Amino acid sequence: MPETLSLIGLTPEDIARLPADLRERMGAAGTASDTWLLVGEGPEGFAELVERTVGTLPALAAERGIRLTEANIEKMLDVLLSGVPRARVETGLDIDNARLRADYLRETPLLAAADIRAASGLAPRNRSEPASRWKREGRLFAVRRSGIDLYPAFQFADGSPRPAVKAILAALPDGVTGWQTAMWFASANGWLDGAAPQDRLTEPEAVIEAARRLADPAIG
């Protein structure tokens, strides 16, 4: 049976008891204020997963202009460690999925419920309205980030949902999630001559047909 990953936080006293050559290597790699963790061997493929994920941290930190803290790292490790051991292909797909979502969040204009409320000119007592009501009515979709609904801005015109969006959403297969819907709208579509559905909303019938085709069984 493969071993599970073990994490041991090293105190200054622990570091002082390490061999001198190892302490020198650690000193060259960081500063005296760094936090060090001893990581034990994990199941097959897990070391690769950790390496791939940790390798993205500097870029993420630079993009967000934040300094990674021990708490940030612990949160990531919590995600990595949930469900261990896991199949390598599954963990690889998880990382690829996370990267796609991160790219989408960086590149796509998104609106929070408060933004939609302000643009709508309406003043409902519930601050999540009218966005949450429009979502319930199938006039909009949202992606969730940290428990918050974010609404892709291409769905709106003059502060209200585009009429075509409701018909397109209704044509998509049952059970499609918000993130799956977002990726479909943003991806090149063969039924639209390679255009992304969100860029062809002025031709709603063609996009509705493309949405219906998503339920067709794959061939080959």
Disulfide bonds with the S-S distance in Angstrom:
none
